[in-house]
Structure formats: C-alpha cells, structure tokens
C-alpha cells in the first residue's frame, strides 16, 4: 500500500494560513459539486417552471441551456483570469458571482430574467471551476495530488446523478410553497458558507512577477468564444427544433472560427506573445490523447445519463426522483474506483484506460439488452450500472492524472482550462448526439418504442467506447 511520506507532502502551505489539505480540498470540491449540480438540477424543474412562468419552448430551452452555453464559452477565459488575478481571488470571485446569480434566479419574476441570470450563473461557474484543478496542481504534490485528482473525478461523476435526485426532491417537497425556486436558492447558504471558509482556508496568492506578455489575449478570447458559441448553441438548441438549417450552418462556421483561432494563436506565439493557451501545454506528451479520451468519456457519460433518463421517465413512466436514484450505483462506483485505482497491481496500470473503455462498452450494451423488452431490467440492470461506473472511472481518472502529471506549475491554469473545457464540450456533444439518436429511433409511443430507441443508443454508446479503447492503444510519439 502506498503511503504519504515527507518527500511527497499533501500540501504546500502558504505562509500565514492554518489550513489543512483535507479542508482545502473539501472546500474547492464542494464548490465544484455545487456548480456541476446546476447543470442538471434544472431539468427536473423544467415542467414546473414552464407552467408557472408561462415560458415558451425556446424560452425554457434557454433557461436550461443558458448556463451550459455561458459556462462552456468562458471556461478558458476563467482559467486565464485565475492565472492573472490569482487562483484564490478568482475562486472566491467566481463563487460570489455564482451565489449571487443563484439568488437572482430563485427570485426571478419572468422567463427573461431567469434566462439572463442563468447566463450570469454560468459565467460565475466558468470563473470558479478552472481554479479547482489549478489549486490542486499548485498545492498538492506526489500521492496527495493523485488522491486529490481521484476525489475531483468522483465529484465530477456524482454531480450529474445527484443533480437529478436533488432536483426531484426539492420540486416534490415544494418547500414553503416556493415550487421550483429552491433548486436555485439552495445554492445561496452553501455558497455563503464556502465563501467564509474559503476566505480563511485557501492559501493566499503569491505576489509573483507576471511572465512577459501574459495578458488576457482579447483577440484570441473573441475568436475562441465565437467558435465555442457557434458550436455549442446549435448542439444545445438544435435537437428540440428538429435540427433546422441554421444549426448546421452554425456548426460549419464554428469550424472556420476554430481554424482562425488556431492560426492567430500560432502567430502570436511566434511573435513572442502569450496566446490564450500556451503552445507548450498542447505539446505536452500525451495531452492530445488525453483531450480525445476525456471528450469521449464525458460524451458517453452524458449520453448514458440523458438517454436512460428519457427512457425511465418517458418510456417507463417513473418519477424524476426514482430515475435519479437509479443512477446512484454508477456514481458511487465511479467515485470508489476513481479514489482507489492507484492501489491496484502495477501490472494493470498500463491497461486501465483501454480496459475501462472496453468495460464501458460491454456494460452499455448490457443495459440495452436487459431493457430491450420494455421491462425494468431487474437486478441485472443495476449490475450493468455498476460496471458502467467502474469503466468510466478507469477511462477517466488515470487519463486526467497522467495528463496533469508533467504540467509545470506556471502552466496549471492553461492545462486546467483546456481539460475542463473539453470535458464540458464532451457533455454537450454526448447529449446532442446520443439524445438525437434516441429521439429519432423512438418511432412509436410507450415502453416498447422507448426500449427500442434505448437499445440503439446503447449500441452507439458501446461503439464510442470501443473507439476510446482503440485510441488508448495508439503508441506515444517520442
């Protein structure tokens, strides 16, 4: 068993702080969990919001998706601001903005206000979330960093399932007759508590001379924001509108803007400037494969949750709370495996990632098989859910740890922003791709039609996972 020694301390404390590593990690991961929760918690409250605020279909989509769009577009900017302002300041500032926007969402009087405040809430999360990985990178070392990254992975997995469970509980409870509003207001006391604790515990930002030219790179920011927006918006909204022409045009134009962004950033680096993402981060051995793997893992995870939710609630008629609780085994096992994989035999370490993808493929197909007849799957379904959680954890946690293992401290913000952004985009891609497949294959109403659609989606999830396994076996370039 691996033990932490004096040579690999858990945390490098900043002078003048009385923090401990576990408390610091708990604070930053609690904020990560809260922000991730808000990606999914509103789904359950959507019907109630629509009836009480009289929201149109497009308005309701923007209430749900506005957070995701703002979050995805601004993540890399949030990472760079952490580099410029200090990760402690950026974390607390993002947390304050997120908490204030949550309060405003809970008090919104109409759909327009709610959409606007959701966009602000996403901006707060985009400033907050990249600092979590950056703080872990800067203040944890050795085995302490590995365990911290395992806990980070566990929070990432459980937040999605927990969002649906918590949303179902809060809406069903109708606290104080507030209907849907507690799904936002619950963030306020938690956010305030984390602000107080964070101000006391987070290590103070060191006053360092900034690297020459390390500005915000506004032209790069504009190009990247345009590219991500043009890509994300049609993926989020196009499905509900049956993929109109504008959605395909937007995706095509986004490719042009991504090309312009890469060309501009390369030219800026050659001129001695500081691009939004340092080229040396993209050149880290294995970073390209890590980006691909993380995108695939998050796409499969999001697609699995989304299609299963559609089937369980729409096809089988179960409540939102029951649907959320069904995913508990997946989340729990993901967390447990993410925290313990480093203790497994050394001979297994090299095959964990491709093995995780293969296990995910088999488990996804098994979910489709046991639900194919329109039934509830019985105990075999939960065994398959356990296998999905284990497979996704093995595909994700070693990938993240390996990608960050050789990142220099001064590049922590850029690496964090990049990996968090591709994880978010992976979720958006997963919901759009697998959700569209499910809805297109659901040709007849009822449990049987839904089960057929789920079976086809499960096969697609398995194919995507196999692709991840093959990508993981490509030899590293030296």
Buried (B, 14 or more C-beta within 10 A) or exposed (E): EEEBEEEBBBBEBBEEBEBEBBBBBBBBBBBBBBBBBBBBBBBBBBEBBBEEBEBEEEBBBBBBBBBBBBBBBBBBBBBBBBBEBBBBBBBBBBBBBBBBBBBBBBEBEEBEBBBBBBBBBBBBBBBBBBBBBBBBBBBBBBBBBBBBBBBBBBBBBBBBBBBBBBBBBBBEEEBEEBBBBBBBBBBBEBBBEBBEBBEEBBBEBEEEEEEEEBEBBEBBBEBBBBBBBBBBBBBBBBBBEEBEEEBEEBBEBBEEBBEBBBEBBEEBBEEEBBBBBBEBBBEBEBBEBBBBBBBBBBBBBBBBBBBBBBBBBBBBEBEBBBBBBBBBBBBBBBBBBBBEBBEEEEEEEEBBBBBBBBBBBBBBBBBBBBBBEBEEBEEEBBBBBBBBBBBBBBBBBBBBBBBBEEBEEBBBBBBBBBBBBBBBBBBBBBBBBBBBBBBBBBEEEEBEBBBBBBBBBBBBBBEBBBBBBEBBEEEEEE
